[in-house]
């Protein structure tokens, strides 16, 4: 994996999460945020710089041969100062000598020559360049980093756009432009999938396999180190391109988070699903654990929440990304998550249920009427309730199987249908694709086929696939995961991305008693409590509140109170309060003799289940809601749920449902069920509060929020705002 | 999925985990535990009962054609009372009419005729039968259940062995016997893999795909509902068979746990790995949660612990089972878990690291010397430390890549090598398998190849595979998982399965003060404490022990003390003790007015991290060690680790390492690191104690065990034995 330098974004900043993006001046922009990849993907003319039989390990030759093979779909010029003719064509010494300016330079020269080559190109009207070579600072070498800076400046000053460095090129399939240094890329089919891979070699193998599996491509790029054009730019280009219907990307790092989110937002609005395989989940996780804001979360959880908001479908492996694209390619969006599965394998049904359980997939509950209609078609003694094992007999009565699946699809409680399938590998296979196509034609719901064991893909299989009008997902775990991906995408589509409300909250509301009132109004009531300047005053305040009480030290040196012994629980009388106050003062001074003690907080002692609730501002992606259970131990287990703001009550319930330890919120080991409604309201209210006051706040954490028994409500015991 | 009735085991019981197995009398046994599958898999003669052109949907014909195709490798007779000749052969009305007794009947008649057919067969010397039909009680119908009982009695009385019912037959590849009703099973290669699938249809597709992937088979059976011959019997047969080198099974339920464990033990001793895909993980998990012993664990965790002990390698999917067999087929057992990976893809390296992190795979740390030797062969600027991205250049210098991998293999800190690969699909592909074979020849360590994206398998690929001498695993997640499977198998091989020590402990040691002393001697010291009959006596005892103390009610009606409010912590003086005792008595009587209060336990108040430690006796598989962290919340999260007994200190450390919340045992949020050494000693000691006293104990739970700071030791606060 190539390490990714922080290249600095051409966007200055985003304010208050509302993505009003200010952009540096640049000659070629798409909208306000993106570099245009127009001249890169659709050049009217190209120059191969470094053209020679052996240049770049033969890459120049391979690229030329690919252009020749396609009948030169664009004007091609060769540049090499040490040659005059090559492959029967005139070779020019430089850009200045060309009969006219070219749009795109394919540079197959060593890294050290690239800055001069591009500078000379720009002087002579060059608009885009593709840099195959590596060593532009990605490994940390100084000379390389200087070269990278030079090119970055050149881009900024001139509007040149650059793909790479350290990549293997790109393909514009509708235009037959194969800027890729290998002949085996020829013959890949044109189709709806736009592809962005940071990795160049994996890219080619993935394209080949995806094509074998029946997918075709619009534009595909190995983006390398993304010194200039980056993931966000490519997505933007593909969203605007009419031939592209979905976007598959393998991503090592998101260089411009705001621009990426904006591109993803546009893709969602255009109903073009983005499918993403993220490399480096584990490394990022490690980095995150070391940083302060990441103490509870890995960066990957942040990215996951971003993907959820914008409907970016994450995949686990390269193969799964192919299956996910195939499933999305039907372009039917389920109205809910309820899946009806039919097959003719008891073993397959059992495995399917296991994987469904692993992934949290929902089984549709068919109506009695549907079940009654289905049962005549399946083997006796088996149930017509999904998932259905129709019995081995139906394998030889495929029309019956098709009928069963159509009946399931017609049930209003079904959102997706998956039917067992197997693709033919030989042309004389008697299988009939209309068994599948009939189900697709009989419904407007998504229908897919699941293959239990992966199989070879042949021309016969691809023809069958097209006639069957549905994806044949290879393997049952992949089937369940890709259907879940489809559901998540459809949910994001339904939700859409609303513009954020105005931030109207005033700073003064966040101070002193006003803040207490605000919290109370926003469903985050603090326990009854008051501030006392001395131990004696605290003991008197405790009498007013009623025993037992909680005492907390107030000191700028004691921001993590439990760690300095600055909290005492369950104090039963005035003597205990004074003793506890003196103790905690002594303990703090033992650690920090200069610590300033402002006084003590005395609070009513409330009891219930501890929850952590917070809004944290990720430095890259913005503000997130974090919900976790119960303090220290859960922190050790990282049992938390993440969402981008804003969060509504349905989101809040989903977040709680994601917690592994959620059982403690129900009736559990003698404790009655917790007030989950109040907790959900608190989550939504914290989100609203943060949105209103986001001009003033960075983080806002409630730790703990105590959740009482059902009907008792919640108490925001400790609320810690971090100012912007 | 077919539901599995409890068929009752032919083994009466096992005592005290030492697997001295008492067996019912039966004419044909293999050893003391197993039905012999000899006449089933290696019959000298077979009869097709129900022979007709259309019988059983043409299954009789298909099976006959398969035998004919193979040149009748065994004597074949046809039985059908309504015919005299078929397929040019004489048809007999019954077994009595046959010229001589046959070994095996292939019964293709409806379920209701089966009992009479088999009875007549047994009278005439029949030794084994294969029942394809379903409806022998597996769906719960009464007539079927009666038929099942009849056949079970027939087997028990006569020694007849039966495969099925509800299956699709079997294949004996070394003998060319294809008792499977489909012609497409022809041409599967003979080889080292024995196969047992409960599912009949999945079975065939798996065999076909596994064959495409280069595997061959010895004996394969779709075992169906296992009315008589079961998984344990088949494994036993395959362990004793010289042609079989490993065993692949897809299992819905383990019918005879003790026999299965004995078969698995023998397989481990014979160095024949068992690879298992378990169906119904989720259903079993649900069942387990409902039962008392399973309150903390799913049955699947129990099975997982069984598999770990006996080196049974579990797989996640049908495809992964093929990869796992391919990896084990090299028959090289790694000496440790340290994996060295080399490839020429930055993206592949990143993904590999992610999957390694997911699966807990260990990266080998190459020596400086090895790194220095490797670096001249890889692209400049890249690191020679595993995992290695050698750079795109090496793809065209394959001999260099081979050298890099051989250098890694020679490093003493490496246990397994995995090298990036791609199989040719066409015969004219110039790829050279010696690149791979040379690495295999240069080391005795396991070497595998990883393919990033799955690919089509062709004859050219299989030839390459054989010449390369290693498995080409399809996909990176599968690569990491199958290497982990290989490591687990090798570890189980190294450990072996020792006979259990004698159980010498006397019951009297487990009573009263003797038990306290025993716990103290066995590294499970209780906190200082004493029993007091009354509240007043308790307050005096507390003065002796020293304040603060813990008070616990002792009553037969208060076995779960916290749930009835029967525990009070941190009592600071005598008044508090008396008040607490009176309170808890009142609370108990409020719930159960007839509750008998024997008195109170007064204990020193110890503080530290709560751990649950226990031995639980699973009704099927025997005694297990359970280790979990911290009480109620962890119970809600099911953060526990399981091992079969006995457990040593290394196992104990592994168990702690499996806990998601293990961070709380280290220095965490202001608390110093816990006394993990004492905790590990306590785990091992609890195992030893249970083994010594297992004649008297069912369960033995310590909850909580309080783990003090490093050097402070542990306190077994509440030890609850359940007697046998």
Interface residues (C-beta under 8 A of the other chain):
Chain A: X1 X2 X57 X134 X135 X139 X141 X168 X197 X198 X199 X200 X201 X202 X203 X205 X206 X208 X209 X212 X250 X252 X277 X279 X280 X281 X282 X283 X285 X316 X317 X318 X319 X322 X344 X345 X346 X347 X348 X349 X350 X351 X353 X354 X356 X357 X358 X381 X382 X389 X392 X393 X395 X396 X422 X452 X453 X454 X455 X456 X457 X458 X474 X475 X476 X477 X560 X562 X563 X629 X630 X632 X633 X634 X635 X636 X637 X638 X639 X660 X661 X662 X663 X664 X668 X669 X670
Chain B: X1 X2 X57 X134 X135 X139 X141 X168 X197 X198 X199 X200 X201 X202 X203 X205 X206 X208 X209 X212 X250 X252 X277 X279 X280 X281 X282 X283 X285 X316 X317 X318 X319 X322 X344 X345 X346 X347 X348 X349 X350 X351 X353 X354 X356 X357 X358 X381 X382 X389 X392 X393 X395 X396 X422 X452 X453 X454 X455 X456 X457 X458 X474 X475 X476 X477 X560 X562 X563 X564 X629 X630 X632 X633 X634 X635 X636 X637 X638 X639 X660 X661 X662 X663 X664 X668 X669 X670
